[in-house]
Amino acid sequence: MRHVPCLFTLAMAVLCTQMSQAGPYAPAAGVTGSTAIYKTDVGFTAWASGYQDYLPGAAVDEIWKTPELALGPAAGDSYDIVCLGAGGRITLTFDKPIANGAGADFAVFENAITDGFLELAYVEVSADGANYFRFPSASLTTDPVTAYGTLDPTNINGLAGKYRQGYGTPFDLSVVGLSSANFVRILDIVGDGSALDSSNRPIYDPYPNYGSAGFDLDAVGVIHQLLGVPGDFSGDGMVNVQDINPFVAALANEAGFFAAHPNINLASVDLNADGHINVQDINPFVDKLAGAGVAGASLVIPEPAVALPVMLLAIAFARRR
């Protein structure tokens, strides 16, 4: 967080932002086409409940080193944050995993005081806490930015901190190929151009800063939660032979399956995370059964109407024996 500058500096920051060269990405919060999500949006179902690996970088005073302030709902002000410092990082955890659903799955909140007075960070996610996947990013800001300089949000994509305080930057797990995530890691970007985006372009943001340098994390809001056990089509909390027939039923009639099982979360049974239950889920489902110790001989053959999916399921089992 930067300490609030004088009104003249803020006015100039807003003016410079408005005059900057527009890019191809979503615009600032409140502008048509923006992807910003307000902190009280009804789509949020949960918030980060824990943290680990808080490693603050340089130029952070002790007053800003309270990671607990990043937990719970976004405050949307300049002070209810944890400062990462230059090059610092933190990992957020959740009571239930984030799930891949339709559209954005979670959003990261920073405390920028204007639409252009932005500090940026990489975002990475992990299902197991060991293997992390970084969201692809783009930064089209071509010149260094001074300590109180500004950025145009339309030149930024895939980086946290794109939007002003109170508005979250959304992220979709399908972009990195995950069906669920238990950990979200935020890594501050030192804005001198030494950090690179996914196309190896330098990333610039206001630099240098002192006392409260780096990304200021307000909160991480969850939109889609994993409410069930992945692969549990029967809803009994386990992956076992009882899931085979419901799985085949879902293959044959997805809408009918969810109508009959309203308590089963799509994200927990869409094992390849493409938004549907289809033949692409057969191999991942077989992997889940194999991991649970279910042998191919446990297959139960249902009515002929779904003979093809069952045959495919049997073939997938056979390949693993």
Secondary structure per residue as TSV (DSSP state, phi and psi in degrees):
chain	resnum	aa	ss	phi	psi
A	1	M	-	360.0	135.1
A	2	R	-	-91.9	141.9
A	3	H	-	-64.3	142.9
A	4	V	-	-63.0	120.7
A	5	P	-	-77.9	179.6
A	6	C	-	-67.4	163.2
A	7	L	H	-61.6	-34.3
A	8	F	H	-63.3	-43.0
A	9	T	H	-62.9	-42.2
A	10	L	H	-63.3	-42.7
A	11	A	H	-61.7	-42.5
A	12	M	H	-65.7	-36.3
A	13	A	H	-63.0	-44.1
A	14	V	H	-64.1	-43.4
A	15	L	H	-62.8	-44.0
A	16	C	H	-63.8	-37.3
A	17	T	H	-63.0	-44.7
A	18	Q	H	-65.3	-29.7
A	19	M	H	-87.9	-12.2
A	20	S	S	-69.6	161.7
A	21	Q	-	-70.6	123.9
A	22	A	-	-72.0	144.0
A	23	G	-	-108.0	-169.2
A	24	P	S	-91.5	-2.4
A	25	Y	S	-98.3	174.4
A	26	A	-	-56.4	141.9
A	27	P	-	-82.7	-175.9
A	28	A	S	-62.9	161.9
A	29	A	T	-54.9	138.2
A	30	G	T	88.0	-8.7
A	31	V	S	-97.7	140.8
A	32	T	T	-52.7	130.0
A	33	G	T	95.7	-7.8
A	34	S	-	-67.5	146.9
A	35	T	-	-100.5	4.5
A	36	A	-	-59.7	140.9
A	37	I	E	-118.7	122.1
A	38	Y	E	-70.3	151.6
A	39	K	T	-60.6	-28.0
A	40	T	T	-98.7	12.7
A	41	D	-	-55.5	136.5
A	42	V	T	-68.2	-12.1
A	43	G	T	-70.4	-19.2
A	44	F	-	-74.5	126.8
A	45	T	-	-107.8	-17.3
A	46	A	E	-164.9	170.8
A	47	W	E	-136.7	162.2
A	48	A	-	-54.9	136.9
A	49	S	-	-115.7	-8.3
A	50	G	E	-155.9	171.5
A	51	Y	E	-145.9	162.0
A	52	Q	E	-155.2	165.8
A	53	D	E	54.1	43.6
A	54	Y	E	-78.5	112.4
A	55	L	E	-125.9	85.5
A	56	P	-	-64.6	142.2
A	57	G	-	-85.3	-158.7
A	58	A	B	-76.5	161.3
A	59	A	S	65.3	44.0
A	60	V	B	-126.7	122.8
A	61	D	-	-75.0	155.3
A	62	E	G	-57.9	-32.0
A	63	I	G	-60.8	-22.7
A	64	W	G	-99.8	7.2
A	65	K	-	-103.0	58.4
A	66	T	-	-121.8	87.9
A	67	P	G	-62.4	-23.3
A	68	E	G	-60.7	-22.1
A	69	L	G	-70.6	-12.4
A	70	A	G	-87.8	-1.9
A	71	L	S	-92.9	154.9
A	72	G	S	77.4	-172.6
A	73	P	S	-62.0	152.6
A	74	A	-	-64.2	134.9
A	75	A	-	-85.3	-34.9
A	76	G	-	73.4	27.2
A	77	D	S	-126.8	-177.0
A	78	S	S	-84.8	-8.4
A	79	Y	S	-120.6	-22.8
A	80	D	S	-85.5	67.0
A	81	I	-	-142.5	166.0
A	82	V	E	-114.3	132.4
A	83	C	E	-91.4	130.8
A	84	L	-	-84.4	-20.2
A	85	G	-	74.6	171.2
A	86	A	B	-67.7	111.5
A	87	G	T	80.0	9.5
A	88	G	-	-80.0	177.4
A	89	R	E	-155.8	165.0
A	90	I	E	-155.7	150.5
A	91	T	E	-117.9	128.6
A	92	L	E	-99.7	144.4
A	93	T	E	-122.1	168.6
A	94	F	E	-141.1	151.0
A	95	D	E	-62.7	-37.8
A	96	K	E	-130.7	149.4
A	97	P	E	-61.3	150.2
A	98	I	E	-73.0	138.0
A	99	A	E	-111.9	151.5
A	100	N	-	-81.6	115.1
A	101	G	-	-123.6	-161.3
A	102	A	S	-75.8	122.0
A	103	G	S	78.8	-152.2
A	104	A	-	-64.6	143.7
A	105	D	-	-108.8	-24.7
A	106	F	E	-157.3	167.8
A	107	A	E	-140.6	145.0
A	108	V	E	-110.5	132.2
A	109	F	E	-109.6	132.2
A	110	E	-	-115.2	-175.4
A	111	N	-	-121.3	31.1
A	112	A	-	-55.4	136.6
A	113	I	S	-90.6	-11.8
A	114	T	S	-138.4	176.0
A	115	D	S	-71.3	-14.3
A	116	G	S	-119.1	-11.5
A	117	F	-	-87.0	71.7
A	118	L	-	-114.5	142.1
A	119	E	-	-117.9	138.2
A	120	L	-	-113.6	159.6
A	121	A	E	-151.4	149.2
A	122	Y	E	-73.9	153.3
A	123	V	E	-125.6	130.0
A	124	E	E	-127.4	150.4
A	125	V	E	-132.0	155.3
A	126	S	E	-148.6	143.9
A	127	A	S	-87.6	-32.2
A	128	D	S	-113.7	-3.0
A	129	G	S	82.0	-1.5
A	130	A	S	-115.2	-42.1
A	131	N	S	-105.2	113.4
A	132	Y	-	-108.0	146.0
A	133	F	E	-123.4	122.0
A	134	R	E	-87.6	135.6
A	135	F	-	-68.2	135.5
A	136	P	-	-61.5	146.2
A	137	S	-	-135.2	159.2
A	138	A	E	-142.0	132.7
A	139	S	E	-134.0	114.9
A	140	L	-	-103.8	11.7
A	141	T	-	-71.4	118.5
A	142	T	-	-92.7	-16.7
A	143	D	S	-124.4	152.4
A	144	P	-	-55.7	151.2
A	145	V	-	-116.4	130.6
A	146	T	-	-71.6	172.7
A	147	A	T	-55.4	-36.0
A	148	Y	T	-114.7	24.8
A	149	G	-	-78.5	-179.8
A	150	T	-	-131.3	162.6
A	151	L	-	-122.7	158.3
A	152	D	-	-100.8	119.5
A	153	P	G	-56.1	-25.2
A	154	T	G	-72.7	-6.5
A	155	N	G	-99.9	7.5
A	156	I	E	-125.7	135.0
A	157	N	E	-149.8	139.7
A	158	G	S	75.3	14.8
A	159	L	-	-123.1	139.3
A	160	A	B	-69.9	151.1
A	161	G	T	95.4	8.4
A	162	K	-	-68.5	-25.3
A	163	Y	S	-120.2	157.2
A	164	R	-	-68.0	167.5
A	165	Q	T	-57.1	143.1
A	166	G	T	92.8	-12.2
A	167	Y	E	-122.4	128.8
A	168	G	E	-90.4	148.7
A	169	T	E	-90.8	121.7
A	170	P	E	-83.8	152.5
A	171	F	E	-139.0	142.8
A	172	D	-	-117.6	119.2
A	173	L	G	-59.4	-28.3
A	174	S	G	-62.4	-23.3
A	175	V	G	-63.0	-33.2
A	176	V	G	-105.7	7.7
A	177	G	T	77.7	23.6
A	178	L	-	-105.6	141.5
A	179	S	S	-88.5	-21.0
A	180	S	E	-157.8	161.1
A	181	A	E	-146.2	136.8
A	182	N	E	-102.2	-13.2
A	183	F	E	-137.0	137.1
A	184	V	E	-123.8	119.9
A	185	R	E	-107.7	130.4
A	186	I	E	-110.9	126.4
A	187	L	E	-123.6	118.0
A	188	D	E	-62.3	142.6
A	189	I	-	-101.3	120.0
A	190	V	-	-71.7	121.8
A	191	G	T	-81.9	18.4
A	192	D	E	-88.2	6.4
A	193	G	E	94.4	-2.7
A	194	S	E	-75.4	-25.8
A	195	A	E	-85.9	147.0
A	196	L	E	-120.4	151.4
A	197	D	-	-85.3	-174.7
A	198	S	T	-66.3	-16.3
A	199	S	T	-104.1	18.1
A	200	N	S	64.0	27.0
A	201	R	-	-90.7	144.9
A	202	P	E	-65.6	142.4
A	203	I	E	-103.7	123.9
A	204	Y	E	-112.6	138.3
A	205	D	-	-146.4	176.1
A	206	P	S	-52.5	127.0
A	207	Y	-	-156.7	140.1
A	208	P	-	-90.5	164.6
A	209	N	-	-130.8	158.6
A	210	Y	-	-137.1	147.8
A	211	G	S	85.3	-41.5
A	212	S	B	-143.7	47.5
A	213	A	-	-70.2	156.5
A	214	G	S	86.8	-175.3
A	215	F	-	-65.6	136.5
A	216	D	E	-111.3	102.0
A	217	L	E	-83.6	120.7
A	218	D	-	-90.2	-49.8
A	219	A	E	-170.9	165.2
A	220	V	E	-126.6	116.3
A	221	G	E	-100.2	138.2
A	222	V	E	-99.4	131.5
A	223	I	S	-99.2	-47.1
A	224	H	S	-115.0	124.5
A	225	Q	B	-108.9	146.5
A	226	L	-	-82.9	110.0
A	227	L	-	-96.2	-9.9
A	228	G	S	-133.3	-179.9
A	229	V	-	-81.5	127.5
A	230	P	T	-55.0	123.5
A	231	G	T	93.1	-2.4
A	232	D	-	-86.8	88.5
A	233	F	S	-81.7	-18.6
A	234	S	S	-89.2	-17.0
A	235	G	S	79.4	20.6
A	236	D	S	-95.9	6.1
A	237	G	S	85.5	6.0
A	238	M	S	-138.0	160.5
A	239	V	-	-106.4	112.0
A	240	N	S	-154.6	-169.8
A	241	V	G	-61.5	-23.3
A	242	Q	G	-67.1	-13.0
A	243	D	G	-89.7	-11.6
A	244	I	H	-67.6	-52.8
A	245	N	H	-62.2	-44.9
A	246	P	H	-61.4	-34.5
A	247	F	H	-62.6	-46.8
A	248	V	H	-62.8	-38.4
A	249	A	H	-62.9	-38.9
A	250	A	H	-66.8	-36.2
A	251	L	H	-63.2	-39.8
A	252	A	H	-76.1	-34.6
A	253	N	-	-153.0	86.6
A	254	E	H	-59.7	-49.7
A	255	A	H	-60.8	-42.6
A	256	G	H	-64.0	-37.3
A	257	F	H	-62.0	-48.1
A	258	F	H	-71.8	-28.0
A	259	A	H	-65.5	-35.2
A	260	A	H	-84.1	-16.4
A	261	H	-	-131.0	66.6
A	262	P	T	-65.0	-17.2
A	263	N	T	-90.8	0.0
A	264	I	S	-94.9	127.9
A	265	N	-	-84.2	129.4
A	266	L	H	-52.4	-43.8
A	267	A	H	-61.9	-27.3
A	268	S	H	-80.6	-16.6
A	269	V	H	-118.2	-9.1
A	270	D	-	-84.9	84.3
A	271	L	T	-74.3	-18.2
A	272	N	T	-104.5	6.0
A	273	A	-	58.4	40.6
A	274	D	S	-105.4	6.9
A	275	G	S	90.8	2.6
A	276	H	S	-147.1	159.4
A	277	I	-	-95.6	114.4
A	278	N	S	-151.9	-173.1
A	279	V	G	-61.8	-21.5
A	280	Q	G	-68.4	-14.1
A	281	D	G	-89.1	-6.0
A	282	I	H	-63.9	-53.1
A	283	N	H	-60.9	-46.1
A	284	P	H	-60.1	-36.1
A	285	F	H	-66.1	-42.3
A	286	V	H	-61.6	-39.0
A	287	D	H	-61.0	-40.8
A	288	K	H	-63.3	-44.3
A	289	L	H	-64.1	-42.2
A	290	A	H	-63.2	-39.0
A	291	G	H	-65.8	-25.0
A	292	A	T	-89.3	1.5
A	293	G	T	83.1	20.8
A	294	V	-	-88.2	125.9
A	295	A	-	-86.7	160.4
A	296	G	G	-60.3	-29.0
A	297	A	G	-67.5	-11.0
A	298	S	G	-81.8	-2.3
A	299	L	-	-59.7	135.7
A	300	V	-	-109.4	124.6
A	301	I	-	-90.0	118.1
A	302	P	-	-86.7	-163.4
A	303	E	-	-64.2	160.2
A	304	P	G	-60.1	-21.6
A	305	A	G	-59.2	-23.1
A	306	V	G	-119.4	32.3
A	307	A	H	-64.2	-38.8
A	308	L	H	-63.7	-49.5
A	309	P	H	-58.8	-38.5
A	310	V	H	-64.7	-40.5
A	311	M	H	-62.6	-42.8
A	312	L	H	-63.1	-40.1
A	313	L	H	-61.9	-42.2
A	314	A	H	-64.9	-40.0
A	315	I	H	-63.8	-41.6
A	316	A	H	-62.1	-40.7
A	317	F	H	-61.2	-43.4
A	318	A	H	-61.7	-35.9
A	319	R	H	-66.5	-20.2
A	320	R	T	-97.1	-0.3
A	321	R	-	-94.2	360.0
